[in-house]
Amino acid sequence: MSWHLSDEERRFVMTVRALAQSEFKGRAGRYMDGTFPWENIRALAELGVLGMAVPEEFSGLGLPVFDTALVLEEIAKVCYVTAMAVLGEVGVQTRIIASYAPQAIRARILPAVCRGEAILAICMTEPHAGTDVASYRTNVERRGGALRLNGVKTLISRAPEAAMFVVFTRVEKRPGREGIGCVLVEKGTPGLAVTGTFHTMGGENLHEVRFEDCELPAENLVVEEDGFRRLLTAFNTQRCLNPAISLGLAEGAFEEAVRYAREREAFGRPIGAFQGLRWKLAEMVREIEAARSILYRAAMSANPFPDPLLAALAKVTCNEMAQRVTSEALQVHGGYGFTDDFPVSRLYRGARYGTLGGGTSETLLDLIGKRVLSGFDPVDGILGLGVV
Ligand SMILES: Cc1cc2nc3c(=O)[nH]c(=O)nc-3n(C[C@H](O)[C@H](O)[C@H](O)COP(=O)(O)OP(=O)(O)OC[C@H]3O[C@@H](n4cnc5c(N)ncnc54)[C@H](O)[C@@H]3O)c2cc1C
């Protein structure tokens, strides 16, 4: 399979690259204390980046998943925190609103997302259950003509900045995964509160969010019937976008390592002149290019959602690769790599996120294993899995 960008798409990606390299790179260190990168978000809104997942009728660009992955990759090369903030606007929450929200909410929120004025939070994880979705306790029920939401969510990104919360919740206490649907909660709703903050090694803050007797309009229950399966379909897109950030972090760290290997001298020679270092760089580029191939294949399979098996393979491959490559890039920098003075330590810390959010490596490997066991065909071999 080959990937092809039109001239217009290529120009768009190159414009984002130029902005990221000229402006974001220099100020990436500012966001390591939990500061939200508003200035970068506004600059990206001006380019149209925040509207990549928004349909054109709501002022967005409505671009394919592949283009979105390329843009996230460029941003992540220099600033993990900004890439994660952008993921919030081009990822699953925007896609759920665009696909399932009532027209009035779409018409109000989506153009504001494009302008960089409406940050969206997604609330899935609960204090006692992250991976174990079937154990969620948050519940919404109908009371008269309205809805009432109760529950606690945790490790939520961008909660203080969010204009809208996309909340995965049990509907009418129905049990199991099948009982999970999705409601939209607007900032300022009585009973909604951000009640805790965790600072992360990646730089951003995560938060606890409580919903206590939040009264919502009935139409804010946007996914109910067969809810979880439909929501998971949107999640396969996230499984191409999260690894795009991992790929970008690995590339950014690799570029730093190459620069350092050319400049730093030991024993009277640039360290890159030593075979031990050259092989390290070769291994890094080999891993990056292998991961890129599977990610781009997965992203290009989106029509409109990516193939679930390819997306899972891409996510695990890129997430795990980024940890190894950023660690090796840090090693090339010697002791200086461990200091805050070199970008590589930031990229390394950001790369640790990939295997945790959007489906852990363990969960996805289990999913891949099940698909192999059920789909592997002794006659067709791996062709039976439908990914080649
Ligand atoms: C930077 C960052 C941003 C985040 N942003 C958000 C957000 O905006 N919204 C949100 O809802 N959540 C967010 N999260 C939370 C994230 O989605 C959860 O951390 C993730 O789903 C895992 O849940 P958990 O932390 O409860 O781990 P657990 O589910 O408790 O898992 C702990 C460990 O056990 C393993 N495990 C669990 N079940 C199995 C199994 N069946 N087989 C094998 N291994 C298993 C896991 O893989 C993991 O290694 C964020 C997390 C991070 C790090």
The ligand as an SDF file (V2000), in Angstrom:
LIG
                    3D

 53 58  0  0  0  0  0  0  0  0999 V2000
   -1.9640   11.1800   30.2540 C   0  0  0  0  0  0  0  0  0  0  0  0
   -3.2760   10.4890   30.4950 C   0  0  0  0  0  0  0  0  0  0  0  0
   -4.4460   11.1110   30.0720 C   0  0  0  0  0  0  0  0  0  0  0  0
   -5.6770   10.5030   30.3240 C   0  0  0  0  0  0  0  0  0  0  0  0
   -6.8230   11.1720   29.9510 N   0  0  0  0  0  0  0  0  0  0  0  0
   -8.0220   10.5930   30.2020 C   0  0  0  0  0  0  0  0  0  0  0  0
   -9.2350   11.2740   29.8400 C   0  0  0  0  0  0  0  0  0  0  0  0
   -9.2140   12.3970   29.3120 O   0  0  0  0  0  0  0  0  0  0  0  0
  -10.4080   10.6570   30.0910 N   0  0  0  0  0  0  0  0  0  0  0  0
  -10.4770    9.4280   30.6860 C   0  0  0  0  0  0  0  0  0  0  0  0
  -11.5760    8.9220   30.8630 O   0  0  0  0  0  0  0  0  0  0  0  0
   -9.3510    8.7600   31.0670 N   0  0  0  0  0  0  0  0  0  0  0  0
   -8.1320    9.3250   30.8420 C   0  0  0  0  0  0  0  0  0  0  0  0
   -6.9840    8.6750   31.2260 N   0  0  0  0  0  0  0  0  0  0  0  0
   -7.0880    7.4190   31.9530 C   0  0  0  0  0  0  0  0  0  0  0  0
   -6.7910    6.1880   31.1010 C   0  0  0  0  0  0  0  0  0  0  0  0
   -7.7780    6.0460   30.1010 O   0  0  0  0  0  0  0  0  0  0  0  0
   -6.7470    4.9940   32.0570 C   0  0  0  0  0  0  0  0  0  0  0  0
   -5.5950    5.1750   32.8660 O   0  0  0  0  0  0  0  0  0  0  0  0
   -6.6930    3.6690   31.3200 C   0  0  0  0  0  0  0  0  0  0  0  0
   -7.9270    3.4040   30.7190 O   0  0  0  0  0  0  0  0  0  0  0  0
   -6.3410    2.5080   32.2730 C   0  0  0  0  0  0  0  0  0  0  0  0
   -7.2230    2.4770   33.3490 O   0  0  0  0  0  0  0  0  0  0  0  0
   -6.6240    2.4160   34.8510 P   0  0  0  0  0  0  0  0  0  0  0  0
   -5.6280    3.5070   34.9730 O   0  0  0  0  0  0  0  0  0  0  0  0
   -7.7750    2.4220   35.7910 O   0  0  0  0  0  0  0  0  0  0  0  0
   -5.8510    1.0530   34.9190 O   0  0  0  0  0  0  0  0  0  0  0  0
   -6.4570   -0.3960   35.2540 P   0  0  0  0  0  0  0  0  0  0  0  0
   -7.6290   -0.6580   34.3890 O   0  0  0  0  0  0  0  0  0  0  0  0
   -6.6220   -0.5030   36.7260 O   0  0  0  0  0  0  0  0  0  0  0  0
   -5.2550   -1.3220   34.8000 O   0  0  0  0  0  0  0  0  0  0  0  0
   -4.0630   -1.4760   35.5600 C   0  0  0  0  0  0  0  0  0  0  0  0
   -3.1490   -2.4400   34.8220 C   0  0  0  0  0  0  0  0  0  0  0  0
   -3.7940   -3.7160   34.6890 O   0  0  0  0  0  0  0  0  0  0  0  0
   -3.8480   -4.1010   33.3160 C   0  0  0  0  0  0  0  0  0  0  0  0
   -5.0890   -4.8280   33.0470 N   0  0  0  0  0  0  0  0  0  0  0  0
   -6.3570   -4.4630   33.3600 C   0  0  0  0  0  0  0  0  0  0  0  0
   -7.2210   -5.3820   32.9060 N   0  0  0  0  0  0  0  0  0  0  0  0
   -6.4980   -6.3460   32.2870 C   0  0  0  0  0  0  0  0  0  0  0  0
   -6.8130   -7.5500   31.5950 C   0  0  0  0  0  0  0  0  0  0  0  0
   -8.0740   -7.9590   31.4420 N   0  0  0  0  0  0  0  0  0  0  0  0
   -5.7910   -8.2810   31.0820 N   0  0  0  0  0  0  0  0  0  0  0  0
   -4.5060   -7.8790   31.2310 C   0  0  0  0  0  0  0  0  0  0  0  0
   -4.1510   -6.7380   31.8600 N   0  0  0  0  0  0  0  0  0  0  0  0
   -5.1330   -5.9730   32.3720 C   0  0  0  0  0  0  0  0  0  0  0  0
   -3.8040   -2.7750   32.5470 C   0  0  0  0  0  0  0  0  0  0  0  0
   -3.3690   -2.9720   31.2110 O   0  0  0  0  0  0  0  0  0  0  0  0
   -2.8270   -1.9780   33.3860 C   0  0  0  0  0  0  0  0  0  0  0  0
   -1.5130   -2.3330   33.0710 O   0  0  0  0  0  0  0  0  0  0  0  0
   -5.7450    9.2460   30.9810 C   0  0  0  0  0  0  0  0  0  0  0  0
   -4.5540    8.6160   31.3750 C   0  0  0  0  0  0  0  0  0  0  0  0
   -3.3370    9.2070   31.1410 C   0  0  0  0  0  0  0  0  0  0  0  0
   -2.0850    8.5310   31.5910 C   0  0  0  0  0  0  0  0  0  0  0  0
  1  2  1  0
  2  3  1  0
  2 52  2  0
  3  4  2  0
  4  5  1  0
  4 50  1  0
  5  6  2  0
  6  7  1  0
  6 13  1  0
  7  8  2  0
  7  9  1  0
  9 10  1  0
 10 11  2  0
 10 12  1  0
 12 13  2  0
 13 14  1  0
 14 15  1  0
 14 50  1  0
 15 16  1  0
 16 17  1  0
 16 18  1  0
 18 19  1  0
 18 20  1  0
 20 21  1  0
 20 22  1  0
 22 23  1  0
 23 24  1  0
 24 25  2  0
 24 26  1  0
 24 27  1  0
 27 28  1  0
 28 29  2  0
 28 30  1  0
 28 31  1  0
 31 32  1  0
 32 33  1  0
 33 34  1  0
 33 48  1  0
 34 35  1  0
 35 36  1  0
 35 46  1  0
 36 37  1  0
 36 45  1  0
 37 38  2  0
 38 39  1  0
 39 40  1  0
 39 45  2  0
 40 41  1  0
 40 42  2  0
 42 43  1  0
 43 44  2  0
 44 45  1  0
 46 47  1  0
 46 48  1  0
 48 49  1  0
 50 51  2  0
 51 52  1  0
 52 53  1  0
M  END
$$$$
